[in-house]
Amino acid sequence: MIAESDDDQVTRWAQRAGRGDQQAAAAFIRALQGPVWRFLTHLAGPGEADDLTQETFLRALRSLPGFAGRSSARTWVFAIARRVAVDHVRTTTARPRVAALPDWEAAAETAGAVTAGSDDAVTLRRLIAALPTERREAFVATQVVGLSYAEAAEVCGCPVGTIRSRVARAREELVAAWQGGARPARGSRVV
């Protein structure tokens, strides 16, 4: 999580980068690349996160000259990342996919199955991925990436109360799914 003073610095780098400062652009990207990648990993999957992170920063860099600083650069970039993820999902669901597996039905059935002895982190990632999109976005933005509820509301384009509600429901769903299908090992907790 980026501290408020660091957040102010990232915003200054974004503004300088918008005026053509290449070193500021590099610092801006370095500061946000990891959190944006984590955010996109949970929204679109780890196999897509590298490309979507790159697309996020390409869009951000093209738009930096118009960045007015009405919000923090971090919030602005996460809003771009969210749009990139939505565009990606829209594109991939519009395109039919071909399975190269001889027994694709069995593979599809087992893809979501949680097996005994599976790693808790992998199980939790699957449970988060199964959340409805709006709840997953709110949960990941606040609980994984560390955005404030106000920042997440700005990123998701909804009121703060809606973010709070989505996060609360996501937590309830995660706890229920965890208790219903995967038992925590050695006293570990979901959230």
N, C-alpha and C positions, 0 to 999 in steps of 0.2 A: 504494500500500500504506500502511496506517495503522500508524504506529509504536506500540509497546506503551504508551507514556505517553498517546498520542492515543486508543488503544483503551480505556484506563482512563477517559479523559474521556468518550468516547462512552457507556460503560456508566453513568457518573454521570448524564449527560444522560437516558438511558433511565429510570433510576430516578426522577429528578426529574419527568420527563414522566409517569411512571406515577402520581405524586402530584398531577398536574394542572398542572404548570409548562409553560405554552404556549411560552415562549422556549426551554426545554430541549428540548421536542418538535421545534421548528423546527431547532435546532442538530443534534439527533440525526438527523433526516431529511437535512439538508444534508450531513452527514459521510458518510453511507452510500449516498445516492441513486446516485451515479456508479458505484461498485463493484457495487452490486446490479444496476443496469441492464446493465453489461457482462456480469455473470454470466448474467443472463436472456437476453441477446442470443445467447449461445453455446448456451444450453439450448433456447430456443424460437424463436429467430430475431429479427432486428432489427425486423421488422414487428409483432412481438408484445411487444417489450421494454417499451415505454412503458406499455401497459395492465397488464402483469404486474408491473412495478415499482410502479405505483400500488396494485394489489391487495395486493402484499407489505406495503406500508406501512400500508394500511388494516387488514390483519390484525394487523400489529405494534402499531399504535396501540390497537386494541381490546384487545389482550392485555397491554399495558404495565403495567396495575395489578397483574397477577399475575406479572410478571417478577421473579424472585427473585435474579438475578445470580449463579447457580451457574456460568454460563459468561459470556464477554464478550457484550455486546450485539451486537457484530458477528457473532459465531458464531451467536447466536440468530436474528438477522435473516436470515442466509444459509440457515439451516435452514428458515425460513418461506418464503424465496424458492424454495428447492428444492421444497417441497411445492406452492407455487403453480404452478411449472412442470409438475410431475407431474400436478396436477389439470387444468391446461390441455391437456396432451397427451392425457390420458384422455378429456376432453370432446370434443376435436376429432377424435380417432380413432373415437369412438362415433357421430359425426354424419357422414352421407354428404355429400360435397362435389360441387357441380355445376360443371362446366367451361363457361365462357362462350366458349370458343374453338372455331372451326369445325374446326380440326385439332388436337384436344387430344392425340392420340397423339404427333404430331411435337413439340409443345410440351413434353410430359412427357419425351421422349427427350433433347431438347436442354437441358432445365433443369439437369441435373447435369453436362453436358459442359464440360470445360475447354478453352478455345480458345487457340491460339497468341497470344501477346502480351497475355494477360489479366493483370490486376494480381495480383501475388503475394499481397497481403493478402486479396483476394477468394478466390483459390484456396485459401489456407490456411484461411479461414473455412469454405469448403465442405468441406474435408477434416475439419476439427474437427466440423462438423455431421454428418458421415457416421459418426463413431465411435459404437460402442454406447453407450447412455445412461449406464451406470454409469462407463465409462471417460471419457466426455466430461465428466460432472459432476466427477470427480476431477481431470482435467487442467485444466479451466477454473478450478476453485476454487483450485488450487495454482499453476498456471503463468500464468494470465491475471489473476485477481483478487489473488493473492498471499497467500492463506490458508496457514498452516502446515499440515503434514501432520496434526497433532493436531486443528487446527480443522476441516480438511476432513473428517476422520474423524467428528467430532461432527456436522457438518452433514449428512453422508451416512448417518450411523447405522451405521457399521461400524468395525472395528479399524484402527489406523494402518497396520499391515502390508498390509492390503487396499488402502488408498489408495495406498501406495507401489507395489504391484503393478499397480494399475489405471493409474497415471500412467506407469509404465515400459512397459506394453503399449500405451498410447495413443501414447507417443512412437515406439515401434517401428512401429506402424501408420501414423502420420503420415509418418515417414521413408520407409517403403516406398511409400506412396501418392504422396508427393511425387516420389520418384525414378522411380516407374512411370508417372506421368501428367503431371507438371508439372516442368519443369527449372528450378531456381533461376537467377535472372538475376544476373549480376555477382557471383558468389561469396556470395550470401545463404544463410543457414542457416535451417532449419525451427525448431529449438528451441534 
